[in-house]
Amino acid sequence: MIAGHVGVYRRTGGKMGGRVQGGEILLLTTKGRRSGGTHTNPLMFVRDGESFVVIASNAGQQRNPAWYWNVTSNPDVGIQIGPRRMRAEARTATPEERGRLWPEIVTRYPGYGKYQVKVTREIPLVYLDPREQAPE
């Protein structure tokens, strides 16, 4: 299902698959920490200044998603928002950043609040700080 979403998003420049439940979707491409291969995931995001912030909810599972471990191991990532592609540096939000953003995220997307109540881990927020425009 993820591969289908990614394919449609890429083919349409985000016109299809670029919004889900009222939220914007970006494509995050990471390098696998074990495999070394590339992996792309469609993720809901919010903006914070020039940065894009994604939520490592893993659909309310007890473990962080694989992409989260990939970005902590290799923070040089690719992102696509609509037709725009760029390189970014990924980093986990500081406690202060998370404390400021989490209430806004839960207000806009209540499902994340339900996920947080369901799990014992704190759901990480990941900042994607753009570096430069990638060639098309």
N, C-alpha and C positions, 0 to 999 in steps of 0.2 A: 504494500500500500504506500509506503514511503517513497519507493522508487517511482511509482506512478505519479505521485504528487510532485516530486522533483522534476520529472520529465515534462509534465504539463506546464509547470511554473516556468521552466527554462524555455520551452517552445513558444510560450505566449508572453514572455517578458514579465511574468507576474500578473498579467491580466486575469488569468484563471489560476486559482490557488494562492493568490496574493492576500486574501482576506479569509479569515475563519472566525465565526462567531463574533463578528464586529472588530476583530483585532488584525493588525497587519502581520504578515508573515515574511520572513527573510529565509534565504537558504544559507546555511552555515556549512562550509567545507573544512574538514579537519584532517590531519594526518593521524592515522591510528597509532597509538602508543606501543602496541605490540606488533601489529601487522605491518605498519609502515605504509599501508595503502590509504587512499583518500576515501573519505566518507562524507556524504552530504545529507543534512537533516533540515526539513522545514520547521521553523520555530517561530512562535509568536514573540513579538518584541515591543518594547516601549523605547522612547527616545529620552535621553538625558543630556541636554546640550548637544554637542557634536557626536556623542556616543550612542550606540544602540545597546540595549540591555535585554538579554534573553534569560529565561527562567528555567533552571535545571530541575523541573518537577518530576520528570520521568512518569508522568500520568499518575502521580500519587503512590509510586512504589517506594519501598524502604531504601533502595539503593539509588545513588546518583546515576544519571544516564551515562552510557559509554562516551558520548560526545564530551561530557564534562571532564572526564579523566583524560581524554585526548587533548583538550585545550589546556589543562593544567600541565600536561607533559610537553606539549608543543604549542605555545600561544600564538604562533604565526598562522593565521587562518584566512580563508577567503569568505567573503559574504556577497550575496546578491540580493538587492532590494529592487523589485520590479526589473527593468532591463539593466540597471546599474550594477556593475561588479567592481569590487575593490578588495584590497588587502587590509587586514586589521590585526591588531594586537589584542588578544583576549586576556582578561584578568578577572578574578573573583572580586565582587564588590566588597568594600570594607564594611565593617559592622555599622558605621555611621551612614554610608550610602544605602545599605540595605534597610536600615531603620527608617530612612527618609522615603525610599521608594516602595517598600513592601505594602504599606497601607494604600497607596495610590493604585498599585497593581491589583490588590484584592478588591478594591472598590470598583475598578473597571472590569475585572474578570474574576467574579466570585469563586469560580472553580478552583483557583489556586489556593484560596483560603481553606476550602474543603480538603484539598490535598495536604496542606500543612497540618491540619488537625489530625489527619489520618496517619501521618508518619512520625517517627521519633527523631528523624534527622531534621536539621534546619535546611530548607530548600535554598540552594545557592542562587544568587543572581550573578550573571556574568556580563561584564562590560566588554563591548567590542569597539575598540577605539580605532577608527579608520586611519590608514597611513597614506595611501595614494590610490589613484584610479588605476584599475587593472586594464590592460588592453582588451578590447572586445574580441 
